[in-house]
Amino acid sequence: MDAKEGGIMALARNVTVNLQNGDPKSTIYTVPAGKKMIVVFVVVKAPTASLAGATDVDFGDGAGANTWLNAVNLADLTTSAKFRVISSLNTTYTIFDAGDVFGVKPVTGAVLDADAIVDLFGYLYDE
C-alpha cells in the first residue's frame, strides 16, 4: 500500500532486537527523509529464550527509546510460541519526524540472553 493512501502498513518486519537486561537500544526503523511517521502498534514475537524479568521495556526514539511507550512488561513471553501486540490506542503521542530512529530499550530486561523479533506498523506520510 502506498503511504499516500493513508492505510496502516508494515514499516519494519522481522527486526531482531536484544532484550536482555543491560542491552543497549536496538533500532527498529528510521523515518525516511521527507516523511513523518505515526506508530500504531508493534508486535513482539519469537523470543529466543524466556523474557522473564523483562518488566520495563521502552519503545520510541532518542537514546532511551522512551518517547512512544514506556515500561512495557514482556515478562510473560516465555516461549517462542507466544507473541505480544503493543498498541497506542487512546493515548496522545508526538509524531515522529524524518530521521527519527524508533527502537526498543530494555530498562529492566530479560534475565537470560534473549532476542525477539519485532514488527512495526503505522503510517508514513509526506511532511
Backbone as numpy.savetxt, mean C-alpha at the origin, in Angstrom:
# Nx Ny Nz CAx CAy CAz Cx Cy Cz
-8.21 0.19 -18.96 -9.06 1.36 -18.96 -8.17 2.60 -18.96
-8.45 3.53 -19.80 -7.72 4.79 -19.87 -8.06 5.64 -18.66
-7.05 6.27 -18.05 -7.28 7.08 -16.85 -8.27 8.21 -17.12
-8.39 8.65 -18.36 -9.31 9.74 -18.68 -10.77 9.30 -18.55
-11.02 7.99 -18.57 -12.37 7.48 -18.39 -12.82 7.57 -16.94
-11.89 7.74 -16.02 -12.22 7.98 -14.63 -12.55 6.76 -13.80
-12.34 5.54 -14.30 -12.64 4.36 -13.52 -11.48 3.93 -12.65
-11.79 3.10 -11.67 -10.75 2.53 -10.82 -9.93 1.58 -11.66
-8.62 1.63 -11.48 -7.76 0.71 -12.22 -6.62 0.24 -11.34
-6.02 -0.86 -11.71 -4.85 -1.36 -11.01 -3.68 -0.48 -11.39
-3.15 0.26 -10.45 -2.00 1.12 -10.71 -0.69 0.37 -10.54
-0.69 -0.59 -9.66 0.50 -1.43 -9.44 0.01 -2.81 -9.04
0.56 -3.84 -9.67 0.15 -5.21 -9.39 1.35 -6.04 -8.99
1.14 -6.88 -8.01 2.13 -7.87 -7.60 3.48 -7.27 -7.23
3.45 -6.23 -6.41 4.68 -5.61 -5.91 5.03 -6.30 -4.59
6.23 -6.88 -4.52 6.67 -7.55 -3.29 7.22 -6.51 -2.33
6.73 -6.52 -1.09 7.16 -5.57 -0.07 7.67 -6.33 1.15
8.58 -5.70 1.87 9.15 -6.27 3.09 8.35 -5.79 4.29
7.94 -6.72 5.15 7.07 -6.36 6.27 7.59 -6.82 7.62
8.86 -7.19 7.70 9.42 -7.57 9.00 9.67 -6.32 9.83
9.56 -6.46 11.13 9.83 -5.36 12.04 11.22 -4.78 11.73
11.29 -3.46 11.56 12.55 -2.79 11.28 12.86 -2.61 9.80
12.09 -3.23 8.92 12.33 -3.04 7.48 12.03 -1.60 7.08
12.75 -1.07 6.10 12.48 0.30 5.63 11.23 0.35 4.74
10.86 1.54 4.34 9.73 1.73 3.43 9.99 0.98 2.12
8.97 0.30 1.63 9.01 -0.34 0.31 8.14 0.49 -0.63
8.65 0.79 -1.80 7.90 1.55 -2.80 6.90 0.64 -3.51
5.66 1.13 -3.63 4.64 0.41 -4.37 4.41 1.08 -5.73
4.38 2.43 -5.74 4.06 3.13 -7.00 4.52 4.58 -6.91
5.03 5.10 -8.01 5.39 6.51 -8.12 4.43 7.17 -9.11
3.80 8.26 -8.68 2.83 8.94 -9.54 3.58 9.54 -10.74
3.13 9.23 -11.98 3.82 9.71 -13.18 3.73 11.23 -13.33
4.67 11.77 -14.09 4.67 13.21 -14.40 3.35 13.60 -15.06
2.83 14.76 -14.66 1.61 15.28 -15.25 0.33 14.64 -14.74
0.44 13.76 -13.74 -0.74 13.05 -13.21 -0.93 13.33 -11.73
-2.13 13.09 -11.27 -2.47 13.06 -9.86 -3.09 11.69 -9.58
-3.06 11.27 -8.31 -3.54 9.93 -7.98 -4.45 9.97 -6.75
-5.54 9.24 -6.84 -6.41 8.98 -5.70 -6.34 7.48 -5.44
-5.91 7.10 -4.25 -5.85 5.69 -3.88 -7.21 5.30 -3.32
-7.76 4.20 -3.83 -9.06 3.72 -3.38 -8.89 2.52 -2.44
-8.05 1.57 -2.83 -7.77 0.46 -1.93 -6.48 -0.23 -2.30
-5.98 -1.00 -1.33 -4.76 -1.77 -1.46 -5.11 -3.20 -1.06
-4.57 -4.18 -1.77 -4.73 -5.57 -1.40 -3.37 -6.11 -0.98
-3.30 -6.69 0.20 -2.08 -7.34 0.69 -2.37 -8.83 0.68
-1.48 -9.60 0.01 -1.75 -11.03 -0.16 -0.46 -11.83 -0.18
-0.62 -13.14 -0.08 0.46 -14.11 -0.25 1.70 -13.82 0.59
1.55 -13.67 1.91 2.75 -13.47 2.72 3.66 -14.70 2.64
4.97 -14.46 2.63 5.94 -15.56 2.55 6.13 -16.25 3.89
5.70 -15.59 4.95 5.73 -16.15 6.31 4.60 -15.45 7.08
4.32 -15.91 8.25 3.29 -15.29 9.07 3.61 -13.83 9.33
2.60 -12.97 9.25 2.76 -11.56 9.57 2.39 -11.28 11.03
2.35 -12.32 11.85 2.09 -12.13 13.28 3.07 -11.09 13.82
2.54 -10.15 14.57 3.35 -9.06 15.12 3.25 -7.78 14.31
2.76 -7.87 13.08 2.65 -6.69 12.21 1.38 -5.92 12.57
1.43 -5.22 13.68 0.24 -4.53 14.20 0.18 -3.06 13.84
1.26 -2.52 13.25 1.30 -1.09 12.91 2.05 -0.92 11.60
1.32 -0.98 10.51 1.90 -0.86 9.17 1.28 0.37 8.51
2.14 1.27 8.00 1.68 2.53 7.41 1.74 2.47 5.89
0.79 3.17 5.25 0.71 3.26 3.79 0.62 4.73 3.39
1.37 5.13 2.36 1.31 6.50 1.86 2.64 6.93 1.30
2.84 8.25 1.19 4.11 8.74 0.68 4.92 9.34 1.82
6.06 9.91 1.47 6.97 10.45 2.48 7.83 9.34 3.08
8.81 9.73 3.86 9.75 8.77 4.44 9.05 7.73 5.30
8.00 8.15 6.01 7.28 7.23 6.89 6.13 6.51 6.24
5.87 6.79 4.97 4.74 6.19 4.25 3.46 6.30 5.06
3.24 7.47 5.66 2.14 7.59 6.63 1.11 8.65 6.26
0.90 8.88 4.97 -0.03 9.93 4.56 -1.38 9.41 4.06
-1.55 8.11 3.98 -2.82 7.55 3.53 -3.51 6.83 4.69
-3.00 5.70 5.11 -3.54 4.98 6.27 -2.41 4.60 7.20
-2.65 4.81 8.49 -1.64 4.51 9.51 -2.13 3.39 10.42
-1.17 2.71 11.00 -1.43 1.69 12.02 -2.38 0.60 11.54
-2.20 0.15 10.30 -2.99 -0.97 9.77 -2.47 -2.26 10.41
-3.37 -3.07 10.92 -3.00 -4.31 11.58 -3.08 -5.45 10.56
-1.93 -6.04 10.25 -1.87 -7.16 9.31 -1.51 -8.46 10.00
-1.55 -8.48 11.33 -1.06 -9.61 12.11 -1.84 -10.91 11.87
-3.07 -10.82 11.37 -3.84 -12.04 11.15 -3.56 -12.70 9.80
-2.68 -12.10 9.00 -2.27 -12.74 7.74 -1.15 -13.73 8.05
-1.56 -14.91 8.47 -0.60 -15.90 8.97 -0.26 -16.99 7.97
-0.99 -17.05 6.85 -0.68 -18.04 5.82 -0.82 -17.39 4.45
-0.23 -18.02 3.45 -0.29 -17.48 2.09 -1.69 -17.56 1.50
-2.60 -18.28 2.15 -3.97 -18.40 1.66 -4.85 -17.22 2.08
-4.33 -16.32 2.90 -5.12 -15.18 3.37 -4.75 -13.91 2.63
-5.69 -12.95 2.61 -5.43 -11.64 2.02 -6.21 -10.60 2.79
-5.83 -9.33 2.62 -6.53 -8.22 3.28 -6.77 -7.14 2.26
-8.00 -6.62 2.18 -8.33 -5.46 1.37 -8.35 -4.27 2.31
-7.54 -3.27 2.03 -7.44 -2.07 2.86 -8.06 -0.94 2.06
-9.04 -0.28 2.65 -9.87 0.68 1.92 -9.78 2.08 2.51
-10.06 3.06 1.65 -10.06 4.46 2.06 -11.48 5.02 2.20
-12.46 4.17 2.32 -13.86 4.62 2.34 -14.16 5.50 3.55
-15.00 6.50 3.32 -15.53 7.37 4.37 -14.48 8.15 5.14
-13.39 8.51 4.49 -12.34 9.30 5.11 -11.85 10.31 4.09
-11.39 11.47 4.54 -10.85 12.50 3.65 -9.33 12.39 3.61
-8.77 12.43 2.40 -7.33 12.34 2.20 -6.86 13.45 1.27
-5.57 13.67 1.25 -4.96 14.58 0.29 -4.62 13.80 -0.98
-4.85 14.42 -2.11 -4.56 13.80 -3.41 -3.04 13.73 -3.60
-2.56 12.63 -4.14 -1.13 12.45 -4.41 -0.77 13.17 -5.71
0.36 13.87 -5.69 0.85 14.64 -6.84 1.87 13.85 -7.64
2.15 14.32 -8.85 3.20 13.73 -9.68 4.50 13.66 -8.89
5.15 12.53 -8.97 6.42 12.33 -8.27 6.28 11.77 -6.87
5.08 11.80 -6.28 4.89 11.21 -4.96 5.14 9.71 -5.04
5.79 9.17 -4.03 6.15 7.76 -3.99 5.31 7.08 -2.92
4.29 6.34 -3.36 3.40 5.63 -2.46 4.06 4.32 -2.06
4.08 4.05 -0.76 4.72 2.83 -0.30 4.12 2.33 0.99
4.81 1.37 1.59 4.38 0.76 2.84 5.60 0.67 3.76
5.36 0.94 5.06 6.43 0.87 6.05 5.92 0.17 7.30
6.58 -0.93 7.69 6.20 -1.58 8.93 6.78 -0.82 10.12
5.93 -0.17 10.90 6.38 0.52 12.11 6.60 -0.52 13.20
5.59 -1.35 13.40 5.74 -2.56 14.21 5.39 -3.70 13.28
6.43 -4.26 12.66 6.23 -5.26 11.61 6.21 -6.67 12.13
6.22 -7.60 11.19 6.16 -9.02 11.50 7.39 -9.46 12.28
7.20 -10.44 13.14 8.30 -11.01 13.90 9.24 -11.78 12.96
8.67 -12.53 12.04 9.46 -13.31 11.08 9.89 -12.45 9.90
10.89 -12.92 9.17 11.34 -12.23 7.95 10.31 -12.52 6.86
9.31 -11.64 6.76 8.17 -11.89 5.89 8.03 -10.82 4.83
7.72 -11.24 3.63 7.35 -10.36 2.53 5.89 -10.66 2.19
5.27 -9.75 1.46 3.92 -9.98 0.95 3.81 -9.29 -0.40
2.78 -9.64 -1.14 2.51 -9.01 -2.43 1.42 -7.97 -2.21
1.61 -6.79 -2.82 0.64 -5.71 -2.70 0.17 -5.30 -4.09
-1.14 -5.11 -4.22 -1.74 -4.53 -5.42 -2.35 -3.20 -5.00
-2.16 -2.16 -5.82 -2.67 -0.82 -5.55 -3.71 -0.46 -6.60
-4.88 0.00 -6.13 -5.97 0.37 -7.02 -6.38 1.81 -6.74
-6.68 2.53 -7.81 -7.11 3.92 -7.63 -7.34 4.58 -8.97
-7.33 5.90 -8.93 -7.55 6.74 -10.12 -6.28 7.52 -10.41
-5.97 7.65 -11.69 -4.96 8.59 -12.16 -5.68 9.57 -13.05
-5.33 10.85 -12.93 -5.94 11.85 -13.82 -4.94 12.95 -14.07
-5.17 13.72 -15.14 -4.26 14.80 -15.53 -4.33 15.92 -14.51
-3.14 16.51 -14.27 -3.06 17.65 -13.34 -3.82 18.83 -13.86
